[in-house]
Amino acid sequence: MEHIIATSNLTKSYKGKVVVDKVNLHVKKGEIYGFVGPNGAGKSTIMKMLLNLVRPDSGEIYVFGEKMDDKNYEYLKRIGCIIENPYFYEKMTGLQNLELHCDYMGYHDRRRIRDVMELVNLQNIEEKAVSHYSLGMKQRLAIARAILAKPELLILDEPINALDPEGIKEMRLLFGRLHQDYGTTIFISSHILSEVEQIADRIGVIAGGKLLKEISIHEVHEYQTEYIEINTDNVKLAACLLEQDKRLSHIDVVDDAVIRIYGAAVSGKEISALLIKNGVGLESIGRKENSLEDYFFRLTEEGE
Amino acid sequence: MAHLLKLEIRKFRLPRKMITTFLAVAFCMLFITVSLIDSMADPEQTKDTFESTFLVIGLLVSLVFLIYSSILTSTLVINEYSQRTITILFSYPLNKRLLIAIKMMLIMAFTAISILFGYVCCCGYIIGMDYAFDMLEGSFQTAYLSQWVAMAVTSAIVCGILSWWPFVIGMIRKSVPATIVTSLIVLFARQLIITKTPANQENLFQVVFTLMVTLAAVTIVFREKVTKID
């Protein structure tokens, strides 16, 4: 599979502190790649390096199969992006900002401006100065600008920040459509893991500047097994009873009060009856599911 | 390059900024008028000569337009960094250094042309006023013109070169106040230097020296600061 973005040992330090540490990133052509990590993990810095806004200390970057360097900027014609916050020329209208974008990108289809304004639901306020836009509206305009020149690759740094739930859903559908209809590769970072989970084909988990894992969302779902979680005052006895009486083998003692049983063929009712009969104090019992969030936290904790 | 130049002119509505140039020239004329009327009204004061009035015009015009050029530098360059629109600009398929150089060349040309325009308007004004109201000592002679043109062109070139200094300091701090304050310091320093020369004007050595030092500082800033985004 052809990689549209690939990095090799990408490293960057600021004032002696390593913020990106030997990152080997691989984004395949035509996929939606979710880039997740806590604040300060290095996501934005990597995205800036991909756009040639920040120079790496060491390592290599390949975009569209070509090695990137300082003098190479033609590849940027094929990329749409949102970096950090949505920045605009505030005194200009939304329409003027998009016209300017077309001029700088060398993109001549002006009808497309109205189309993208409609796509992001800003069709009635094109003539309003951007300084009068709300943060959510600016975010929509930034998305409009990013997709305006029909880029092959979208690099989106927290694009759904400041959007309301309806806006988030609209943008999720829009990204899905761009991906399906035009085969656009989308490299998207977000701290809203449930959103990434809904649109991404693969995710990369980064923490402390290190890329901890690249994994397909199908593989993540394999981790999303159901389990029964028991809160009890005697984990040792409870675990012993469950093993001996119910022949349960996948028992995970999480801490002094919590036990998790994976792949259990018994009901919660049966388990509570067993524990109460043997005098084990039961605080709570219920079925739960591992989410991307759990997976993410487990990875980042291991990473630390 | 011409395309980028056009874009910058359109983006910052530079044609509209010509209005400010006209207002600035009008301010210089008003200042000169007040000064001339004052010397005419007071019988104890001697009338100004063409030479001294020309020096005042040179001082005023370079003061006004060097400050104005620092405001343009802030608007066209420094604000792009401080308001972070530079991240968008630098994500376009353009040579980053060329982009900033074009902005600065635009400012330098604008400053030099405005200064020449200011000289032409103000000198024409005092010649006209003297012809109508005999406001100056002696009468205007065409021989003045060759001297004035040379001095005005030198002044426009020097101020065009000096207009890079607010950019240099402004880029180090990425700060609008630093940019504007630098223009005042540059003006003050220039004034200190030229008042010590007989013609109140830079000589060739000073012009070349200023150009070399400015070029060195600009080269360092272009190498170290222009493409760096915090």
Interface residues (C-beta under 8 A of the other chain):
Chain A: K48 L51 N52 L53 V54 R55 D70 Y73 E74 Y75 L76 K77 I79 C81 I83 E84 N85 Y87 F88 Y89 E90 M92 L100 H101 D103 Y104 M105 G106 R145
Chain B: H3 L7 K11 Q83 R84 T85 T87 I88 L89 F90 S91 Y92 P93 L94 N95 K96 T227 I229
